[in-house]
Amino acid sequence: MSKKNKPVSVEISDPVDQRSEVKINKVTLGYVLELDDGVMIEYPDQHQVKVPDFDAGVAKLIAEYNLHH
């Protein structure tokens, strides 16, 4: 039997020093950093990955979260 989809609240904080925090249910997924030369995401373990844009960064953080929960 499949699981029923539940609504999930995704929070994106206002940028502080070009760094937006992404959370799901008060769990920090990581940060999206908007730099002069592009956009990077930073995972809680300090690992950084370059992404094409802000939306792609948020999607990548959510995808990583879904893999482990």
Phi and psi restraints in degrees (range 20) as a CNS / XPLOR table:
assign (resid 1 and name C) (resid 2 and name N)
       (resid 2 and name CA) (resid 2 and name C) 1.0 -83.4 20.0 2
assign (resid 2 and name N) (resid 2 and name CA)
       (resid 2 and name C) (resid 3 and name N) 1.0 156.4 20.0 2
assign (resid 2 and name C) (resid 3 and name N)
       (resid 3 and name CA) (resid 3 and name C) 1.0 -77.0 20.0 2
assign (resid 3 and name N) (resid 3 and name CA)
       (resid 3 and name C) (resid 4 and name N) 1.0 147.6 20.0 2
assign (resid 3 and name C) (resid 4 and name N)
       (resid 4 and name CA) (resid 4 and name C) 1.0 -80.2 20.0 2
assign (resid 4 and name N) (resid 4 and name CA)
       (resid 4 and name C) (resid 5 and name N) 1.0 134.9 20.0 2
assign (resid 4 and name C) (resid 5 and name N)
       (resid 5 and name CA) (resid 5 and name C) 1.0 -70.3 20.0 2
assign (resid 5 and name N) (resid 5 and name CA)
       (resid 5 and name C) (resid 6 and name N) 1.0 131.0 20.0 2
assign (resid 5 and name C) (resid 6 and name N)
       (resid 6 and name CA) (resid 6 and name C) 1.0 -111.3 20.0 2
assign (resid 6 and name N) (resid 6 and name CA)
       (resid 6 and name C) (resid 7 and name N) 1.0 144.4 20.0 2
assign (resid 6 and name C) (resid 7 and name N)
       (resid 7 and name CA) (resid 7 and name C) 1.0 -67.2 20.0 2
assign (resid 7 and name N) (resid 7 and name CA)
       (resid 7 and name C) (resid 8 and name N) 1.0 142.5 20.0 2
assign (resid 7 and name C) (resid 8 and name N)
       (resid 8 and name CA) (resid 8 and name C) 1.0 -127.8 20.0 2
assign (resid 8 and name N) (resid 8 and name CA)
       (resid 8 and name C) (resid 9 and name N) 1.0 135.1 20.0 2
assign (resid 8 and name C) (resid 9 and name N)
       (resid 9 and name CA) (resid 9 and name C) 1.0 -92.7 20.0 2
assign (resid 9 and name N) (resid 9 and name CA)
       (resid 9 and name C) (resid 10 and name N) 1.0 123.8 20.0 2
assign (resid 9 and name C) (resid 10 and name N)
       (resid 10 and name CA) (resid 10 and name C) 1.0 -106.6 20.0 2
assign (resid 10 and name N) (resid 10 and name CA)
       (resid 10 and name C) (resid 11 and name N) 1.0 125.6 20.0 2
assign (resid 10 and name C) (resid 11 and name N)
       (resid 11 and name CA) (resid 11 and name C) 1.0 -111.1 20.0 2
assign (resid 11 and name N) (resid 11 and name CA)
       (resid 11 and name C) (resid 12 and name N) 1.0 134.2 20.0 2
assign (resid 11 and name C) (resid 12 and name N)
       (resid 12 and name CA) (resid 12 and name C) 1.0 -123.8 20.0 2
assign (resid 12 and name N) (resid 12 and name CA)
       (resid 12 and name C) (resid 13 and name N) 1.0 115.7 20.0 2
assign (resid 12 and name C) (resid 13 and name N)
       (resid 13 and name CA) (resid 13 and name C) 1.0 -74.1 20.0 2
assign (resid 13 and name N) (resid 13 and name CA)
       (resid 13 and name C) (resid 14 and name N) 1.0 156.9 20.0 2
assign (resid 13 and name C) (resid 14 and name N)
       (resid 14 and name CA) (resid 14 and name C) 1.0 -63.9 20.0 2
assign (resid 14 and name N) (resid 14 and name CA)
       (resid 14 and name C) (resid 15 and name N) 1.0 142.6 20.0 2
assign (resid 14 and name C) (resid 15 and name N)
       (resid 15 and name CA) (resid 15 and name C) 1.0 -62.1 20.0 2
assign (resid 15 and name N) (resid 15 and name CA)
       (resid 15 and name C) (resid 16 and name N) 1.0 131.9 20.0 2
assign (resid 15 and name C) (resid 16 and name N)
       (resid 16 and name CA) (resid 16 and name C) 1.0 -121.3 20.0 2
assign (resid 16 and name N) (resid 16 and name CA)
       (resid 16 and name C) (resid 17 and name N) 1.0 118.7 20.0 2
assign (resid 16 and name C) (resid 17 and name N)
       (resid 17 and name CA) (resid 17 and name C) 1.0 55.3 20.0 2
assign (resid 17 and name N) (resid 17 and name CA)
       (resid 17 and name C) (resid 18 and name N) 1.0 44.1 20.0 2
assign (resid 17 and name C) (resid 18 and name N)
       (resid 18 and name CA) (resid 18 and name C) 1.0 62.6 20.0 2
assign (resid 18 and name N) (resid 18 and name CA)
       (resid 18 and name C) (resid 19 and name N) 1.0 28.2 20.0 2
assign (resid 18 and name C) (resid 19 and name N)
       (resid 19 and name CA) (resid 19 and name C) 1.0 -132.4 20.0 2
assign (resid 19 and name N) (resid 19 and name CA)
       (resid 19 and name C) (resid 20 and name N) 1.0 114.7 20.0 2
assign (resid 19 and name C) (resid 20 and name N)
       (resid 20 and name CA) (resid 20 and name C) 1.0 -105.5 20.0 2
assign (resid 20 and name N) (resid 20 and name CA)
       (resid 20 and name C) (resid 21 and name N) 1.0 132.8 20.0 2
assign (resid 20 and name C) (resid 21 and name N)
       (resid 21 and name CA) (resid 21 and name C) 1.0 -91.1 20.0 2
assign (resid 21 and name N) (resid 21 and name CA)
       (resid 21 and name C) (resid 22 and name N) 1.0 135.4 20.0 2
assign (resid 21 and name C) (resid 22 and name N)
       (resid 22 and name CA) (resid 22 and name C) 1.0 -112.1 20.0 2
assign (resid 22 and name N) (resid 22 and name CA)
       (resid 22 and name C) (resid 23 and name N) 1.0 126.7 20.0 2
assign (resid 22 and name C) (resid 23 and name N)
       (resid 23 and name CA) (resid 23 and name C) 1.0 -130.9 20.0 2
assign (resid 23 and name N) (resid 23 and name CA)
       (resid 23 and name C) (resid 24 and name N) 1.0 148.5 20.0 2
assign (resid 23 and name C) (resid 24 and name N)
       (resid 24 and name CA) (resid 24 and name C) 1.0 -126.2 20.0 2
assign (resid 24 and name N) (resid 24 and name CA)
       (resid 24 and name C) (resid 25 and name N) 1.0 123.7 20.0 2
assign (resid 24 and name C) (resid 25 and name N)
       (resid 25 and name CA) (resid 25 and name C) 1.0 48.5 20.0 2
assign (resid 25 and name N) (resid 25 and name CA)
       (resid 25 and name C) (resid 26 and name N) 1.0 45.1 20.0 2
assign (resid 25 and name C) (resid 26 and name N)
       (resid 26 and name CA) (resid 26 and name C) 1.0 67.7 20.0 2
assign (resid 26 and name N) (resid 26 and name CA)
       (resid 26 and name C) (resid 27 and name N) 1.0 12.9 20.0 2
assign (resid 26 and name C) (resid 27 and name N)
       (resid 27 and name CA) (resid 27 and name C) 1.0 -102.4 20.0 2
assign (resid 27 and name N) (resid 27 and name CA)
       (resid 27 and name C) (resid 28 and name N) 1.0 122.1 20.0 2
assign (resid 27 and name C) (resid 28 and name N)
       (resid 28 and name CA) (resid 28 and name C) 1.0 -73.5 20.0 2
assign (resid 28 and name N) (resid 28 and name CA)
       (resid 28 and name C) (resid 29 and name N) 1.0 121.9 20.0 2
assign (resid 28 and name C) (resid 29 and name N)
       (resid 29 and name CA) (resid 29 and name C) 1.0 -86.6 20.0 2
assign (resid 29 and name N) (resid 29 and name CA)
       (resid 29 and name C) (resid 30 and name N) 1.0 -31.6 20.0 2
assign (resid 29 and name C) (resid 30 and name N)
       (resid 30 and name CA) (resid 30 and name C) 1.0 156.0 20.0 2
assign (resid 30 and name N) (resid 30 and name CA)
       (resid 30 and name C) (resid 31 and name N) 1.0 -161.7 20.0 2
assign (resid 30 and name C) (resid 31 and name N)
       (resid 31 and name CA) (resid 31 and name C) 1.0 -131.6 20.0 2
assign (resid 31 and name N) (resid 31 and name CA)
       (resid 31 and name C) (resid 32 and name N) 1.0 148.7 20.0 2
assign (resid 31 and name C) (resid 32 and name N)
       (resid 32 and name CA) (resid 32 and name C) 1.0 -110.5 20.0 2
assign (resid 32 and name N) (resid 32 and name CA)
       (resid 32 and name C) (resid 33 and name N) 1.0 121.3 20.0 2
assign (resid 32 and name C) (resid 33 and name N)
       (resid 33 and name CA) (resid 33 and name C) 1.0 -106.9 20.0 2
assign (resid 33 and name N) (resid 33 and name CA)
       (resid 33 and name C) (resid 34 and name N) 1.0 119.9 20.0 2
assign (resid 33 and name C) (resid 34 and name N)
       (resid 34 and name CA) (resid 34 and name C) 1.0 -96.4 20.0 2
assign (resid 34 and name N) (resid 34 and name CA)
       (resid 34 and name C) (resid 35 and name N) 1.0 103.9 20.0 2
assign (resid 34 and name C) (resid 35 and name N)
       (resid 35 and name CA) (resid 35 and name C) 1.0 -103.9 20.0 2
assign (resid 35 and name N) (resid 35 and name CA)
       (resid 35 and name C) (resid 36 and name N) 1.0 169.9 20.0 2
assign (resid 35 and name C) (resid 36 and name N)
       (resid 36 and name CA) (resid 36 and name C) 1.0 -62.9 20.0 2
assign (resid 36 and name N) (resid 36 and name CA)
       (resid 36 and name C) (resid 37 and name N) 1.0 -33.9 20.0 2
assign (resid 36 and name C) (resid 37 and name N)
       (resid 37 and name CA) (resid 37 and name C) 1.0 -100.7 20.0 2
assign (resid 37 and name N) (resid 37 and name CA)
       (resid 37 and name C) (resid 38 and name N) 1.0 15.2 20.0 2
assign (resid 37 and name C) (resid 38 and name N)
       (resid 38 and name CA) (resid 38 and name C) 1.0 142.2 20.0 2
assign (resid 38 and name N) (resid 38 and name CA)
       (resid 38 and name C) (resid 39 and name N) 1.0 -163.0 20.0 2
assign (resid 38 and name C) (resid 39 and name N)
       (resid 39 and name CA) (resid 39 and name C) 1.0 -121.5 20.0 2
assign (resid 39 and name N) (resid 39 and name CA)
       (resid 39 and name C) (resid 40 and name N) 1.0 137.2 20.0 2
assign (resid 39 and name C) (resid 40 and name N)
       (resid 40 and name CA) (resid 40 and name C) 1.0 -128.8 20.0 2
assign (resid 40 and name N) (resid 40 and name CA)
       (resid 40 and name C) (resid 41 and name N) 1.0 153.1 20.0 2
assign (resid 40 and name C) (resid 41 and name N)
       (resid 41 and name CA) (resid 41 and name C) 1.0 -112.5 20.0 2
assign (resid 41 and name N) (resid 41 and name CA)
       (resid 41 and name C) (resid 42 and name N) 1.0 149.8 20.0 2
assign (resid 41 and name C) (resid 42 and name N)
       (resid 42 and name CA) (resid 42 and name C) 1.0 -126.8 20.0 2
assign (resid 42 and name N) (resid 42 and name CA)
       (resid 42 and name C) (resid 43 and name N) 1.0 121.1 20.0 2
assign (resid 42 and name C) (resid 43 and name N)
       (resid 43 and name CA) (resid 43 and name C) 1.0 -79.4 20.0 2
assign (resid 43 and name N) (resid 43 and name CA)
       (resid 43 and name C) (resid 44 and name N) 1.0 162.8 20.0 2
assign (resid 43 and name C) (resid 44 and name N)
       (resid 44 and name CA) (resid 44 and name C) 1.0 -56.6 20.0 2
assign (resid 44 and name N) (resid 44 and name CA)
       (resid 44 and name C) (resid 45 and name N) 1.0 -23.9 20.0 2
assign (resid 44 and name C) (resid 45 and name N)
       (resid 45 and name CA) (resid 45 and name C) 1.0 -87.3 20.0 2
assign (resid 45 and name N) (resid 45 and name CA)
       (resid 45 and name C) (resid 46 and name N) 1.0 14.4 20.0 2
assign (resid 45 and name C) (resid 46 and name N)
       (resid 46 and name CA) (resid 46 and name C) 1.0 75.9 20.0 2
assign (resid 46 and name N) (resid 46 and name CA)
       (resid 46 and name C) (resid 47 and name N) 1.0 1.5 20.0 2
assign (resid 46 and name C) (resid 47 and name N)
       (resid 47 and name CA) (resid 47 and name C) 1.0 -69.6 20.0 2
assign (resid 47 and name N) (resid 47 and name CA)
       (resid 47 and name C) (resid 48 and name N) 1.0 132.3 20.0 2
assign (resid 47 and name C) (resid 48 and name N)
       (resid 48 and name CA) (resid 48 and name C) 1.0 -116.6 20.0 2
assign (resid 48 and name N) (resid 48 and name CA)
       (resid 48 and name C) (resid 49 and name N) 1.0 144.0 20.0 2
assign (resid 48 and name C) (resid 49 and name N)
       (resid 49 and name CA) (resid 49 and name C) 1.0 -136.9 20.0 2
assign (resid 49 and name N) (resid 49 and name CA)
       (resid 49 and name C) (resid 50 and name N) 1.0 135.0 20.0 2
assign (resid 49 and name C) (resid 50 and name N)
       (resid 50 and name CA) (resid 50 and name C) 1.0 -81.6 20.0 2
assign (resid 50 and name N) (resid 50 and name CA)
       (resid 50 and name C) (resid 51 and name N) 1.0 137.1 20.0 2
assign (resid 50 and name C) (resid 51 and name N)
       (resid 51 and name CA) (resid 51 and name C) 1.0 -129.7 20.0 2
assign (resid 51 and name N) (resid 51 and name CA)
       (resid 51 and name C) (resid 52 and name N) 1.0 159.8 20.0 2
assign (resid 51 and name C) (resid 52 and name N)
       (resid 52 and name CA) (resid 52 and name C) 1.0 -66.0 20.0 2
assign (resid 52 and name N) (resid 52 and name CA)
       (resid 52 and name C) (resid 53 and name N) 1.0 -38.5 20.0 2
assign (resid 52 and name C) (resid 53 and name N)
       (resid 53 and name CA) (resid 53 and name C) 1.0 -156.6 20.0 2
assign (resid 53 and name N) (resid 53 and name CA)
       (resid 53 and name C) (resid 54 and name N) 1.0 177.3 20.0 2
assign (resid 53 and name C) (resid 54 and name N)
       (resid 54 and name CA) (resid 54 and name C) 1.0 -59.2 20.0 2
assign (resid 54 and name N) (resid 54 and name CA)
       (resid 54 and name C) (resid 55 and name N) 1.0 -47.2 20.0 2
assign (resid 54 and name C) (resid 55 and name N)
       (resid 55 and name CA) (resid 55 and name C) 1.0 -61.8 20.0 2
assign (resid 55 and name N) (resid 55 and name CA)
       (resid 55 and name C) (resid 56 and name N) 1.0 -39.8 20.0 2
assign (resid 55 and name C) (resid 56 and name N)
       (resid 56 and name CA) (resid 56 and name C) 1.0 -65.7 20.0 2
assign (resid 56 and name N) (resid 56 and name CA)
       (resid 56 and name C) (resid 57 and name N) 1.0 -34.8 20.0 2
assign (resid 56 and name C) (resid 57 and name N)
       (resid 57 and name CA) (resid 57 and name C) 1.0 -65.7 20.0 2
assign (resid 57 and name N) (resid 57 and name CA)
       (resid 57 and name C) (resid 58 and name N) 1.0 -44.8 20.0 2
assign (resid 57 and name C) (resid 58 and name N)
       (resid 58 and name CA) (resid 58 and name C) 1.0 -63.6 20.0 2
assign (resid 58 and name N) (resid 58 and name CA)
       (resid 58 and name C) (resid 59 and name N) 1.0 -43.7 20.0 2
assign (resid 58 and name C) (resid 59 and name N)
       (resid 59 and name CA) (resid 59 and name C) 1.0 -61.0 20.0 2
assign (resid 59 and name N) (resid 59 and name CA)
       (resid 59 and name C) (resid 60 and name N) 1.0 -39.4 20.0 2
assign (resid 59 and name C) (resid 60 and name N)
       (resid 60 and name CA) (resid 60 and name C) 1.0 -67.4 20.0 2
assign (resid 60 and name N) (resid 60 and name CA)
       (resid 60 and name C) (resid 61 and name N) 1.0 -40.0 20.0 2
assign (resid 60 and name C) (resid 61 and name N)
       (resid 61 and name CA) (resid 61 and name C) 1.0 -64.4 20.0 2
assign (resid 61 and name N) (resid 61 and name CA)
       (resid 61 and name C) (resid 62 and name N) 1.0 -42.1 20.0 2
assign (resid 61 and name C) (resid 62 and name N)
       (resid 62 and name CA) (resid 62 and name C) 1.0 -66.5 20.0 2
assign (resid 62 and name N) (resid 62 and name CA)
       (resid 62 and name C) (resid 63 and name N) 1.0 -41.0 20.0 2
assign (resid 62 and name C) (resid 63 and name N)
       (resid 63 and name CA) (resid 63 and name C) 1.0 -61.5 20.0 2
assign (resid 63 and name N) (resid 63 and name CA)
       (resid 63 and name C) (resid 64 and name N) 1.0 -42.7 20.0 2
assign (resid 63 and name C) (resid 64 and name N)
       (resid 64 and name CA) (resid 64 and name C) 1.0 -63.8 20.0 2
assign (resid 64 and name N) (resid 64 and name CA)
       (resid 64 and name C) (resid 65 and name N) 1.0 -40.8 20.0 2
assign (resid 64 and name C) (resid 65 and name N)
       (resid 65 and name CA) (resid 65 and name C) 1.0 -62.1 20.0 2
assign (resid 65 and name N) (resid 65 and name CA)
       (resid 65 and name C) (resid 66 and name N) 1.0 -44.1 20.0 2
assign (resid 65 and name C) (resid 66 and name N)
       (resid 66 and name CA) (resid 66 and name C) 1.0 -64.4 20.0 2
assign (resid 66 and name N) (resid 66 and name CA)
       (resid 66 and name C) (resid 67 and name N) 1.0 -29.2 20.0 2
assign (resid 66 and name C) (resid 67 and name N)
       (resid 67 and name CA) (resid 67 and name C) 1.0 -64.5 20.0 2
assign (resid 67 and name N) (resid 67 and name CA)
       (resid 67 and name C) (resid 68 and name N) 1.0 -31.8 20.0 2
assign (resid 67 and name C) (resid 68 and name N)
       (resid 68 and name CA) (resid 68 and name C) 1.0 -107.4 20.0 2
assign (resid 68 and name N) (resid 68 and name CA)
       (resid 68 and name C) (resid 69 and name N) 1.0 3.3 20.0 2
